[in-house]
Amino acid sequence: MGSAAAGEVGVSGWTLLIDGKAFQARGVCYAPTPVGQAGDQPPYGDYFTGAYPAIHARDLPAMRRMGVNCLRIYGWNPEANHQAFLDAAYNNGQRPIYVLLNRWINPDTDWSNENSVNLIIGEWLQLATNAMNHPAVLGYILGNELNWRAENRQDPAFWAAMNRIAGAIRQHDAKHVISTALADIEAISSISAFDTAMTNFNCWCLQTYRGNSFGTLFRQYKAASGKPLLVTEFGMDAFDQRTGTEYESSAAVQADYVSALWREIDGQAHIVSGGFVFAWADEWWKAGTPLIHNAGGWAGTQFPDGWADEEWWGIHRVNPGLSGNVDSISPREVYENLRLLWTANMSIERALPGEVVVSAQGGRGQTAVLQKRAAANGIWTPVLTNTIPFTNSISTATPEAMLYRLELR
């Protein structure tokens, strides 16, 4: 799929690299299931084909405004054509949004059965062969939370099978992330025990819901593995079971939780290569009829109401489309909080005569072009290109007033 060469994904210690530069995933979990449909029915979460351009047109521009640079998806048919979606995500390399491809694997597979594992390998080889040359592809997540099945956690046959599947992909595609997404259930113990055996994994993916802090997770991970870590799910739902409605002030408590968690991820950037907020939009199918926005989920003392409601995790509410139109979405407060954390903000201070100091923060790792023009008139001209965060001194030899702006690339 696609003729452009993909950006090469590499690893340096705990750091994930794209084309040799450190990459921090500012990601969202993306499963845009329309109201009235269900992720466990056709097309099984694959809303990334040419049949759904209105969904992509609705979401991708809003993601860029928020500073999203990566998606973690859950359904991908190896035989389907995803060219248009990947092209739209990559955006000709202008503020590209990379994609982690994922496909379900049965956690009850007999891992010691060579034929069973070969069937999985066949599906993944087809998926990788069709996608690996597109520059939007970041890599592959094999299955989802396969360690929910307790027998898999310390089973050498399971981990050998995972390494074999990853190895089959790597023979064809050595340029991308290959891992599996583990639930935060004895996951550190599994990683510690099998890290060295997983020679075809180049990072680990962990999905964790510990409340408004990750606690000791990153310190524990550092002791368990020297590979990069991606937090492929984190967040909090927006529904308050105590009142039977969404948390007040556009789910402000959700925004506070997610912001605090991101700050911890960003503060541990030397170990963690980013994270993915669960989720981009509410999913109406998970706790009842998919035509009704239901309450219901699982008990969790780490949340203010002691509950996690499956259909209410979205950064956005979903409003059912009328007369066959695509559903609309409306942002909760968490959208603006993340936008401020994930996009560049610039400050300018006058220093010595004839000099100003320009600082850019937020959106770590983004390339930004500082431009200037005369306040009265003129055109924007580039002054410098740098990687955020940065602080640079700029000469202001001209006596006329100047305007400055940052353009993200």
C-alpha positions in Angstrom: 0.0 0.0 0.0 1.5 3.3 -1.0 4.7 4.0 -2.8 6.4 6.5 -0.4 9.1 5.1 1.8 8.1 4.8 5.4 9.9 6.7 8.1 12.2 4.2 9.8 11.4 3.5 13.4 14.3 2.8 15.7 15.3 2.4 19.3 18.0 3.9 21.4 17.8 2.6 25.0 14.4 3.6 26.3 13.8 6.1 23.5 11.7 5.5 20.4 13.1 7.1 17.3 11.6 8.1 13.9 14.2 8.8 11.3 16.8 9.0 14.0 15.0 11.6 16.1 13.4 11.0 19.5 9.7 10.5 19.2 7.1 11.1 21.9 3.7 9.7 21.1 0.9 12.2 22.0 -1.7 9.7 21.2 -5.4 8.8 21.4 -7.1 5.4 21.3 -9.3 5.6 18.2 -12.3 3.4 17.7 -14.9 5.6 16.0 -17.8 3.2 16.1 -21.0 4.9 14.9 -24.0 5.1 17.2 -26.1 2.0 16.5 -23.2 -0.2 15.5 -20.9 -2.4 17.6 -17.3 -3.2 17.6 -17.9 -6.9 17.9 -19.9 -7.0 14.7 -18.9 -6.3 11.1 -16.7 -4.4 10.2 -15.3 -5.4 13.6 -13.9 -2.0 14.5 -12.3 -1.4 11.1 -13.7 2.1 10.3 -10.5 3.0 8.4 -11.5 1.9 4.9 -12.8 4.1 2.0 -16.3 3.5 3.3 -15.9 6.0 6.1 -14.3 9.2 4.8 -16.8 11.4 6.6 -15.6 10.0 10.0 -12.0 10.7 9.0 -12.8 14.2 7.8 -14.6 14.8 11.1 -11.8 13.6 13.3 -8.4 14.1 11.8 -8.4 17.9 11.7 -9.6 18.1 15.3 -6.8 15.8 16.3 -4.2 18.0 14.7 -5.6 21.0 16.5 -5.3 19.1 19.7 -1.7 18.2 19.0 -2.3 14.4 18.4 0.6 12.8 16.5 -0.3 9.1 16.9 -3.3 6.8 16.9 -3.8 3.4 18.6 -6.5 1.5 16.8 -8.3 -1.8 17.5 -9.6 -3.3 14.2 -7.8 -3.7 10.9 -8.9 -6.1 8.2 -5.7 -7.4 6.5 -7.5 -7.7 3.2 -9.2 -4.2 3.1 -7.9 -1.1 1.4 -6.8 1.6 3.9 -4.9 3.8 1.6 -7.2 6.9 1.8 -7.2 6.9 5.6 -3.5 6.5 5.9 -2.9 9.2 3.3 -5.2 11.5 5.3 -3.4 10.7 8.5 0.1 11.3 7.1 -1.0 14.5 5.4 1.9 14.6 3.1 4.2 14.8 6.0 2.8 18.0 7.4 2.0 17.4 11.1 1.6 13.7 10.3 -0.5 11.4 12.6 1.1 8.0 12.8 -0.9 4.8 13.3 -0.3 1.8 15.5 -2.1 -1.1 13.8 -3.8 -3.7 15.9 -5.8 -6.8 15.3 -7.5 -9.2 17.8 -5.8 -12.4 18.7 -7.7 -15.1 20.6 -6.2 -15.2 24.1 -7.3 -18.9 24.4 -5.2 -20.0 21.5 -3.2 -23.2 22.0 0.2 -21.6 21.8 2.0 -24.9 21.6 0.0 -25.9 18.5 2.2 -24.9 15.5 -0.8 -24.8 13.1 -2.7 -22.4 15.3 0.2 -20.1 15.6 0.8 -20.3 11.8 -2.7 -19.1 11.1 -2.1 -16.0 13.2 1.2 -15.5 11.5 -0.5 -15.7 8.1 -3.0 -12.9 9.0 -0.3 -10.6 10.4 2.0 -11.1 7.5 -0.8 -10.1 5.1 -1.6 -7.1 7.3 2.1 -6.0 7.5 2.8 -6.6 3.8 -0.1 -4.4 2.8 0.7 -1.6 5.2 4.4 -1.5 5.9 5.4 0.8 3.1 3.0 3.6 4.0 4.8 6.4 5.9 1.9 6.8 8.4 2.5 3.4 9.9 4.3 3.4 13.2 4.0 -0.3 13.9 2.0 -3.3 15.0 0.4 -4.3 18.3 -0.2 -8.1 18.4 -3.6 -8.6 20.1 -5.0 -6.7 23.0 -4.5 -7.5 26.7 -3.8 -11.2 26.1 -2.6 -11.4 29.7 -6.2 -11.1 31.0 -6.0 -14.8 30.6 -4.0 -15.6 33.7 -2.4 -18.7 32.2 -0.7 -16.6 29.5 1.3 -14.4 31.9 4.1 -16.7 32.8 3.6 -19.3 30.1 6.8 -19.8 28.0 4.8 -21.3 25.2 2.7 -18.1 25.0 5.7 -15.8 24.9 7.6 -18.0 22.4 4.5 -17.8 20.1 4.4 -14.0 20.5 8.1 -13.8 19.6 7.6 -16.1 16.7 4.8 -14.0 15.3 6.8 -10.8 15.8 9.8 -12.5 14.1 7.8 -13.5 11.1 6.7 -9.8 10.7 10.3 -8.6 11.3 11.7 -10.7 8.5 9.6 -8.6 6.1 9.5 -5.3 8.0 12.4 -4.3 10.3 11.5 -0.6 10.3 8.5 -0.5 12.7 7.4 -1.1 16.3 6.3 -4.6 17.1 4.9 -5.4 20.5 1.8 -6.6 22.3 -0.5 -4.5 24.6 -0.5 -5.8 28.1 -3.1 -5.0 30.8 -1.7 -3.8 34.0 -2.2 -7.2 35.7 1.1 -8.7 36.8 2.5 -7.1 33.6 5.8 -5.9 35.1 6.4 -9.5 36.4 5.8 -10.9 32.9 8.0 -8.2 31.3 10.8 -8.9 33.8 10.7 -12.6 33.2 10.5 -12.6 29.4 12.1 -9.4 28.3 15.4 -10.9 27.1 13.5 -13.8 25.4 11.4 -11.3 23.3 14.1 -10.7 20.8 11.6 -9.5 18.1 9.9 -7.0 20.3 11.5 -3.6 20.2 9.3 -2.0 22.8 6.6 -2.8 25.3 3.0 -1.5 25.4 1.2 -1.3 28.7 -2.5 -0.3 29.4 -3.0 1.0 32.9 -5.7 2.6 35.0 -4.3 3.4 38.5 -6.3 6.6 39.1 -4.7 10.1 38.8 -1.1 8.8 39.2 0.9 6.0 37.8 2.5 5.5 41.2 5.7 3.5 41.0 5.0 2.0 37.6 7.7 3.7 35.6 10.4 2.9 38.3 9.3 -0.7 38.2 9.4 -0.8 34.5 12.9 0.7 34.3 14.1 -2.2 36.5 12.4 -4.8 34.3 13.4 -3.7 30.8 15.7 -1.6 28.8 13.3 -1.2 25.9 11.1 1.8 25.2 7.7 1.9 26.8 4.4 3.1 25.3 1.4 3.5 27.5 -1.2 2.4 25.0 -4.2 3.1 27.2 -4.7 5.5 30.1 -7.4 7.9 31.2 -10.7 8.2 33.1 -14.4 8.0 32.2 -16.7 11.1 32.3 -19.7 9.6 34.0 -20.5 10.0 37.7 -22.4 7.0 39.1 -23.2 8.9 42.2 -25.3 11.5 40.3 -26.3 9.4 37.3 -24.9 11.9 34.8 -21.7 13.3 33.4 -19.3 14.9 35.9 -20.1 18.6 36.2 -18.3 21.4 34.3 -17.9 19.3 31.2 -16.3 16.5 33.1 -13.6 18.7 34.7 -12.5 15.9 37.0 -11.8 13.7 33.9 -9.7 16.5 32.5 -7.8 16.9 35.8 -7.0 13.1 35.9 -5.8 12.9 32.3 -3.7 16.0 32.6 -2.0 14.8 35.7 -1.3 11.4 34.1 0.2 13.1 31.0 2.4 15.3 33.1 3.8 12.1 34.7 4.4 10.5 31.3 6.1 13.7 30.0 8.2 13.9 33.1 9.5 10.4 32.5 10.3 10.9 28.9 13.7 9.3 29.4 11.9 6.0 30.0 8.4 6.4 28.5 8.0 7.3 24.8 4.6 8.6 25.2 1.0 7.5 25.8 -2.5 7.2 24.3 -5.5 8.6 26.0 -8.5 6.3 26.1 -10.4 7.4 24.1 -11.1 9.8 21.3 -14.9 9.5 21.6 -17.6 7.7 23.6 -18.5 4.2 22.4 -22.3 3.6 22.8 -22.1 -0.1 22.2 -20.1 -1.4 25.2 -22.6 -1.6 28.0 -26.0 -2.2 26.4 -28.0 -1.4 23.2 -25.8 0.6 20.8 -28.6 3.1 20.2 -28.6 4.2 23.8 -25.8 5.9 25.8 -25.9 3.5 28.8 -24.2 3.5 32.2 -22.4 0.4 33.2 -18.9 -1.0 33.5 -16.7 -2.1 36.3 -16.0 -1.1 39.9 -12.7 0.7 40.5 -11.7 2.5 43.7 -9.1 4.5 41.8 -11.9 6.7 40.4 -13.9 9.3 42.3 -17.2 7.5 42.1 -15.7 4.1 42.5 -16.8 3.1 39.0 -15.6 3.0 35.4 -18.4 3.4 32.8 -17.5 1.7 29.6 -19.4 4.0 27.2 -18.2 7.3 28.7 -14.4 7.4 28.2 -14.4 9.9 25.4 -12.5 13.1 25.0 -15.6 13.8 23.0 -19.3 13.2 23.4 -21.0 11.6 20.4 -24.3 13.0 19.1 -26.2 10.6 16.8 -26.3 11.7 13.2 -29.7 12.3 11.7 -31.0 11.1 8.3 -28.0 8.9 7.6 -25.5 11.7 8.4 -22.3 10.9 10.3 -22.5 11.3 14.1 -21.2 14.7 15.3 -18.8 15.0 18.3 -18.5 17.7 21.0 -15.4 18.1 23.1 -15.2 17.8 26.9 -12.9 19.9 28.9 -10.1 17.3 28.6 -9.7 18.3 24.9 -8.6 21.8 25.7 -6.4 20.6 28.6 -4.5 18.3 26.3 -4.4 20.9 23.5 -2.5 23.2 25.8 -0.1 20.4 26.9 0.4 19.0 23.4 0.7 22.0 21.1 3.5 24.6 21.1 3.3 27.8 23.0 5.7 30.7 22.5 7.0 33.4 24.7 9.2 36.4 23.7 11.2 38.6 26.0 13.5 41.5 25.2 17.0 40.8 26.4 20.0 43.0 25.4 19.5 46.0 23.1 18.8 44.6 19.6 18.0 41.1 20.9 15.0 39.1 21.9 14.8 35.7 23.5 12.2 33.3 22.0 11.2 30.2 23.9 8.9 27.4 22.7 7.4 24.8 25.0 4.8 22.1 24.8 4.6 19.4 22.1 8.0 17.9 22.9 9.9 16.7 19.8 7.9 18.7 17.3 9.8 20.6 14.6 8.8 24.3 14.6 9.8 27.1 12.2 10.0 30.6 13.8 8.8 33.2 11.3 8.7 37.0 11.4 7.2 39.9 9.5 7.0 43.6 9.9 4.0 44.7 12.0 2.9 47.2 9.5 3.0 45.0 6.5 5.2 42.5 4.8 5.3 38.7 4.4 6.3 36.0 6.8 9.9 34.9 6.5 11.7 32.1 8.3 14.1 33.0 11.1 15.1 29.5 12.4 14.0 25.9 12.6 14.4 24.0 15.8 12.9 21.1 17.8 10.6 21.9 20.7 11.5 22.7 23.5 14.0 25.4 22.7 15.2 28.8 23.7 17.0 31.0 21.1 18.3 34.6 21.0 17.2 36.6 17.9 18.8 39.7 16.6 16.4 42.6 16.1 18.6 45.0 14.2 15.7 46.6 12.4 14.1 49.5 14.2 10.5 48.7 13.0 8.1 46.6 15.1 8.1 42.9 14.2 5.6 40.1 14.6 6.7 36.5 15.3 4.9 33.2 15.0 5.6 29.4 15.1 4.7 27.1 12.3 4.7 23.4 13.2 6.0 20.9 10.7 
